[in-house]
Amino acid sequence: MQIINPATEAIITTLTEDTAESLQGKYKLLQKGQKSWAKVPLKKRISIIALFSELIAENIEELASTLTSEMGKPLQQSRNEVNGARARIKYFVENSQKYLKDETVTRQDNLTERISYEPLGVVCNISAWNYPFLVGVNVFIPALIGGNAVFYKPSEFSTLTGLKIEKYLKQAGVPDNVFQVAIGAKEVGEQLLDMPLDGYFFTGSYRTGLHIYNRVAPKMVPCQLELGGKDPLYVADDVNDIASVAAGTADGAFYNNGQSCCAVERIYVHEKVYDRYVEEFVKEVKSYTIGQPTESGVYIGALSRQSQIAFLENQVQDALKKGAKLLTGGKGISGQGYFFEPTVLVEVTHKMSVMQEESFGPIIGIMKVKDDKEATRLMQDTEYGLTAAVYTADKKRAEKILKEINAGTGYWNCCDRVSAPLPWSGRKHSGFGATLSHAGIRAFVKPKAWHLRG
């Protein structure tokens, strides 16, 4: 399997993919290791994870450089990702004891009723390439703390980062037979689905998530899916500072080249502020520096996958044929690397794929609306349900709109952010289950009820 730098198209290295035989060998290791790991005191498991966090901080430049080289995001954004992962690990380190310790819920006469939390066993984490640290730690960190062994499959587009994660987990004290990396692309993933694992946790596209769900359903083991989105954002007519709102929402749409499941993917703007907002938004987007992700000041690096260029160009052409107007961008950039111009479309409608299908790239459609009612109706017109955002000076106005949106996360005067104490969950085609928060800690354990009389 060749690992290619998307910014230069150079081959970084070649890895040997796992075979059915090597995967079985790793699985047997994990089966044996999990039983011993579950007996390690919870405090000790937590301390090992805390050391892992320290190690990735000490080696942040190495990790950021590796991530940028194989995924294409600007180097500073790679550093930001590692630091963001550490913030989430801090939450798990500080809160897992509270949510995983035994709970006595009844003590009366000679009866005690208690809840304990047991590990699922050997769990499979099929992870994503766009934020391998952030989406990874959402799963493998609480899984390990909970006493599970983890069969971790990084995306074929971020495998080197996955191997670095393995290196520092084991350097921190996670036993070799408790965390194993499956190396490969689709075929390796399919083989993992055939194995008798005790839980499946996937981050990626709706189509792949649906396939995984159907494949593992007969096993009747936990399956969580963190899938994509077509996340809407509404700018109301009472926003205080249009220039800063335009800059902030543009960042929400274009950060990490728009390759975020919670990126802003469609924008609705009240007609009273529409013209000025669009003017400021385009000004912001045109200020972005595009270039090699290792260069200082670059905001737009390379797309991770070459195939995404044609997909985005097709979305642009579909929109233009149906009446949209292109204000900037619109095509791939010639030369080495998988680069695409930051693209802004206006006069868009919901008959265009750019307003219906997940783009996962540096492209946005902006639509004028007459009032909150129309904005709410359009925001709800989607098969996805990950996040929704409202910008307004009135908190109650925002909450009223957000309550009507069937999404796992609501934002008021912010967007494209994740916080460890809050659950991260999707609805409809954005998946189900939750990572982060106390729900994300307990997602990797199974409760046992104890009725103790005497």
JOZI-V88685 format. One record per residue. N is the residue number from 1. PSI is psi in whole degrees, -180 to 180 (none if undefined). Layout:
n psi
N PSI
N PSI
//
This chain:
n psi
1 120
2 135
3 116
4 136
5 114
6 -16
7 -22
8 -15
9 14
10 147
11 118
12 -48
13 173
14 131
15 154
16 122
17 151
18 150
19 173
20 -38
21 -45
22 -34
23 -41
24 -40
25 -43
26 -38
27 -43
28 -38
29 -47
30 -40
31 -47
32 -43
33 -34
34 -40
35 -40
36 -41
37 -38
38 -23
39 -12
40 130
41 143
42 -43
43 -36
44 -43
45 -40
46 -41
47 -33
48 -42
49 -37
50 -39
51 -38
52 -43
53 -41
54 -39
55 -40
56 -26
57 -42
58 -26
59 29
60 -36
61 -41
62 -45
63 -42
64 -41
65 -42
66 -46
67 -46
68 -40
69 -34
70 -14
71 -26
72 -4
73 151
74 147
75 -40
76 -35
77 -32
78 -42
79 -43
80 -38
81 -44
82 -43
83 -37
84 -38
85 -40
86 -35
87 -38
88 -40
89 -40
90 -42
91 -46
92 -42
93 -40
94 -18
95 -12
96 -38
97 -43
98 -39
99 -9
100 -12
101 157
102 144
103 124
104 118
105 -21
106 134
107 101
108 142
109 -120
110 23
111 130
112 132
113 129
114 151
115 130
116 162
117 121
118 147
119 154
120 -37
121 -124
122 113
123 151
124 127
125 102
126 108
127 179
128 161
129 -20
130 -34
131 71
132 -33
133 -50
134 -50
135 -25
136 -52
137 -22
138 -27
139 -62
140 -24
141 -56
142 -28
143 -47
144 -43
145 -37
146 -2
147 12
148 157
149 151
150 125
151 104
152 120
153 102
154 159
155 151
156 -15
157 -1
158 36
159 -39
160 -38
161 -41
162 -39
163 -33
164 -41
165 -46
166 -44
167 -48
168 -26
169 -45
170 -33
171 -30
172 -19
173 1
174 123
175 153
176 -34
177 21
178 -21
179 119
180 143
181 130
182 121
183 125
184 -177
185 -137
186 -44
187 -39
188 -41
189 -42
190 -40
191 -34
192 -36
193 -24
194 -13
195 154
196 59
197 162
198 6
199 149
200 129
201 113
202 140
203 125
204 -149
205 159
206 -45
207 -47
208 -39
209 -42
210 -41
211 -46
212 -45
213 -47
214 -37
215 -40
216 -9
217 -43
218 -20
219 -21
220 48
221 161
222 139
223 118
224 139
225 117
226 102
227 -165
228 -171
229 166
230 65
231 125
232 155
233 136
234 130
235 113
236 173
237 -6
238 17
239 143
240 -40
241 93
242 -39
243 -45
244 -34
245 -43
246 -43
247 -44
248 -40
249 -30
250 -41
251 -39
252 -27
253 -32
254 -8
255 142
256 33
257 26
258 8
259 59
260 138
261 -26
262 18
263 149
264 125
265 -13
266 139
267 134
268 131
269 131
270 138
271 -27
272 -25
273 4
274 -53
275 -46
276 -39
277 -48
278 -42
279 -47
280 -37
281 -48
282 -38
283 -43
284 -46
285 -39
286 -16
287 -11
288 136
289 126
290 136
291 -167
292 128
293 -13
294 -10
295 141
296 139
297 -7
298 131
299 -36
300 110
301 -153
302 149
303 151
304 -29
305 132
306 -37
307 -22
308 -24
309 -49
310 -37
311 -46
312 -40
313 -36
314 -37
315 -40
316 -48
317 -39
318 -43
319 -44
320 -39
321 -27
322 11
323 2
324 162
325 132
326 122
327 -28
328 152
329 -148
330 -4
331 165
332 158
333 126
334 157
335 -170
336 144
337 161
338 75
339 145
340 136
341 136
342 128
343 132
344 126
345 139
346 176
347 40
348 161
349 171
350 6
351 -6
352 141
353 -27
354 -19
355 3
356 -42
357 140
358 127
359 -48
360 50
361 180
362 68
363 141
364 145
365 135
366 128
367 135
368 136
369 156
370 -25
371 180
372 -37
373 -46
374 -40
375 -45
376 -43
377 -43
378 -37
379 -33
380 -11
381 75
382 155
383 -8
384 166
385 57
386 -66
387 164
388 146
389 146
390 130
391 117
392 158
393 -11
394 109
395 -43
396 -37
397 -43
398 -45
399 -36
400 -44
401 -47
402 -30
403 -24
404 -10
405 125
406 80
407 155
408 -22
409 136
410 137
411 135
412 118
413 32
414 172
415 167
416 49
417 154
418 139
419 129
420 -36
421 -10
422 145
423 141
424 111
425 151
426 167
427 160
428 -131
429 1
430 3
431 -167
432 166
433 172
434 139
435 170
436 170
437 -175
438 -29
439 -37
440 -22
441 -44
442 -5
443 -18
444 14
445 163
446 134
447 145
448 132
449 132
450 124
451 107
452 112
453 131
454 none
//
